């Protein structure tokens, strides 16, 4: 299924926390809760399926934001964005021990949030795929929007991907993808529920998904083998859609599908 990212806010300034919640929900994200302390944050994280952690470095209580994030990430890795009123070297070095994927320097605006979430998702994908090193990004209030550099699809690492729809990232489970279709320089990602247009070539999308179940059957089509209903020498049937089986892909397709 497709779902909005579930975000946990850890922030003890109520006005700022509510403003963040409003901004995020307006962007289409789901804020599962606001924690004013480390104890509340740990409880909410245990209770909800969190996809991204937005955490103030300086919160009151026996755990500051850095220790809170450290204890949360010890349970399960998720993209971490720090909020901070301070961008001094000492603070960032201590926070860096928890492997944050972006920082936002207060005061927070909508452009900051968009940039930070994009960088956090991107860097998290790089950590999942260790071929590329991550670089945490500090996003200041005067930051301009990022240029588009094929930031359209990222692996999450738990059988799901993040794809960008307008300014929002949505989460799609790989098992729900039926097939991919090339349309000029775009790729249509087709699920049971709807179609998504990605501004990437089909070969790039296939490389980023990097799952054996996704088989190329034609220069314009990649199918999820779990959803194949039937096939002939010329076609593959998925959900009453007849997709062409190209001659140059037939041998590899047969080998992969018929091998136990």
C-alpha positions in Angstrom: 0.0 0.0 0.0 1.0 3.6 -0.4 1.2 5.8 2.7 2.4 9.2 3.9 5.6 9.2 5.9 4.9 8.9 9.6 6.9 11.6 11.5 7.7 11.9 15.2 8.4 15.4 16.5 10.6 15.8 19.6 10.3 19.4 20.7 9.6 20.9 24.1 8.6 24.4 22.8 4.9 23.9 22.3 4.3 26.7 19.9 7.2 25.7 17.7 6.1 22.0 17.8 2.5 22.8 16.8 3.8 25.1 14.0 6.0 22.2 12.7 3.1 19.8 12.9 0.9 22.2 10.9 3.5 22.7 8.2 4.2 19.0 7.9 0.5 18.0 7.7 -0.1 20.7 5.1 2.7 19.0 3.0 0.8 15.7 3.3 2.8 14.0 6.0 1.4 12.3 9.1 2.6 13.5 12.4 2.1 10.6 14.8 2.9 12.6 17.9 4.7 15.4 19.6 7.1 14.5 22.4 8.3 17.2 24.9 10.7 14.8 26.6 12.9 11.9 25.8 10.7 9.6 27.8 7.6 10.6 25.8 9.6 10.2 22.5 10.7 6.6 23.3 7.1 5.7 24.2 5.7 7.1 21.0 8.4 5.5 18.9 7.6 2.1 20.5 3.9 2.6 19.8 3.9 3.9 16.2 5.6 2.9 12.9 7.8 5.9 12.6 9.5 6.7 9.2 11.3 9.9 10.2 12.5 11.5 13.4 12.5 15.3 13.8 14.3 16.0 17.0 15.3 19.2 18.9 18.9 18.9 20.3 18.0 20.9 23.4 15.0 19.5 25.3 14.3 19.5 29.0 14.5 16.4 31.2 17.0 13.7 32.0 17.7 13.1 28.3 18.6 15.8 25.8 17.7 15.4 22.1 21.0 13.7 21.3 20.7 11.0 23.9 17.0 10.6 23.0 17.9 10.1 19.3 20.7 7.7 20.3 18.3 5.5 22.3 15.6 5.6 19.6 18.0 4.6 16.8 19.4 1.8 18.9 15.9 0.2 18.6 15.5 0.7 14.8 17.3 2.9 12.2 15.2 5.7 10.8 16.1 9.0 9.1 17.0 11.6 11.7 16.8 15.4 11.4 18.0 17.6 14.2 16.5 20.9 15.1 18.9 23.3 16.7 19.2 27.0 17.7 22.9 26.5 17.7 25.1 25.5 14.8 28.5 25.7 16.6 31.1 23.1 15.9 31.1 21.4 19.3 27.3 20.9 19.3 27.3 19.5 15.7 30.3 17.2 16.5 28.5 15.7 19.5 25.2 15.3 17.5 27.2 13.8 14.7 27.9 10.7 16.8 24.2 9.7 16.2 24.6 9.9 12.4 22.0 12.6 11.7 21.1 12.9 8.1 20.2 16.6 8.2 20.1 19.6 10.5 17.6 22.5 10.6 18.8 25.7 12.2 15.9 27.6 13.9 13.7 29.5 13.1 12.1 26.8 10.8 10.4 27.6 7.6 8.7 25.5 4.9 11.6 25.5 2.5 13.9 24.3 5.3 11.6 21.4 6.0 11.3 20.4 2.4 15.1 20.5 1.9 15.9 18.7 5.1 13.4 15.9 4.5 14.7 15.4 1.0 18.3 15.3 2.2 17.4 13.0 5.1 15.6 10.5 2.8 18.5 10.7 0.3 21.2 10.2 2.9 19.3 7.4 4.5 19.1 5.6 1.1 22.9 6.0 0.8 23.3 4.4 4.2 21.2 1.5 3.1 23.3 1.3 0.0 26.9 1.7 1.3 28.4 2.3 -2.1 27.9 6.0 -1.5 28.9 7.9 1.6 26.3 10.1 3.3 26.9 13.8 4.1 24.7 15.4 6.8 23.4 18.8 5.6 22.8 21.9 7.7 19.8 23.8 6.4 19.6 27.5 7.5 16.6 29.7 7.4 17.9 31.4 4.2 18.4 28.1 2.3 17.0 28.0 -1.2 15.3 24.9 -2.7 17.5 22.2 -4.0 17.9 21.7 -7.7 16.4 18.6 -9.1 19.1 15.9 -9.4 17.1 12.8 -10.0 15.9 12.8 -6.3 12.7 10.9 -7.2 13.1 7.5 -5.7 15.0 6.1 -2.7 15.1 2.6 -1.1 14.0 2.5 2.5 15.7 -0.9 3.2 12.6 -2.7 4.6 10.9 -3.8 1.4 9.7 -0.3 0.6 10.7 2.8 -1.4 10.2 6.5 -1.0 9.1 8.3 -4.1 8.6 12.0 -4.5 5.2 13.3 -5.5 5.3 17.1 -5.8 7.1 18.2 -2.6 6.0 15.2 -0.6 7.7 11.8 -0.2 5.3 8.8 -0.1 6.1 5.3 1.0 5.3 2.4 -1.4 5.8 -1.3 -0.5 7.6 -3.2 -3.3 5.1 -6.0 -3.0 2.4 -3.5 -4.2 4.2 -2.5 -7.4 2.7 -4.3 -10.4 5.0 -3.1 -13.2 7.1 -0.2 -14.5 6.5 1.4 -17.9 8.8 3.7 -19.8 7.2 6.8 -21.3 9.8 9.0 -23.1 12.2 10.1 -20.4 9.8 9.2 -17.6 8.9 6.0 -15.9 5.4 5.2 -14.8 5.3 3.2 -11.6 2.0 1.2 -11.5 0.6 -0.1 -8.3 -2.7 -1.8 -7.5 -4.2 1.6 -6.5 -2.7 4.2 -8.9 0.1 5.2 -11.3 3.0 7.5 -10.4 5.2 9.4 -12.9 8.9 9.5 -12.1 11.3 11.8 -13.9 13.8 9.0 -14.4 14.7 6.5 -17.1 13.4 3.0 -16.6 16.9 1.6 -16.3 17.7 4.0 -13.4 14.5 3.1 -11.5 15.2 -0.6 -12.0 18.8 -0.1 -10.7 17.6 1.7 -7.6 15.0 -0.8 -6.8 17.6 -3.6 -7.3 15.2 -6.5 -6.5 15.4 -9.9 -8.2 11.6 -10.1 -8.4 11.6 -7.2 -10.9 12.2 -8.6 -14.4 12.7 -6.6 -17.6 10.5 -8.1 -20.3 10.7 -5.3 -22.9 12.7 -2.2 -23.5 9.7 -0.3 -22.1 8.5 -2.7 -19.4 9.6 -4.2 -16.1 7.3 -6.5 -14.2 7.0 -7.7 -10.6 7.2 -11.5 -11.0 5.0 -11.9 -7.9 2.0 -10.4 -9.8 2.3 -12.4 -13.1 -1.0 -14.1 -13.8 0.0 -15.8 -17.1 2.4 -15.5 -20.0 2.9 -16.6 -23.6 5.8 -16.4 -26.0 4.7 -12.8 -26.8 2.9 -11.4 -23.7 2.9 -11.2 -19.9 -0.4 -10.8 -18.2 -0.7 -8.8 -14.9 -4.0 -7.7 -13.5 -5.7 -8.0 -16.9 -3.0 -5.9 -18.5 -1.3 -7.6 -21.5 2.4 -6.4 -21.6 4.7 -7.3 -24.5 7.5 -9.8 -24.0 10.4 -8.7 -26.2 12.4 -11.2 -28.2 15.8 -10.2 -26.6 14.4 -10.5 -23.1 12.5 -13.8 -23.5 15.3 -16.2 -22.7 16.3 -14.5 -19.4 12.6 -14.1 -18.5 11.8 -17.8 -19.0 14.9 -18.8 -17.0 14.0 -16.6 -14.1 10.3 -17.4 -14.0 10.6 -21.2 -14.5 13.5 -21.7 -12.1 12.2 -22.9 -8.7 
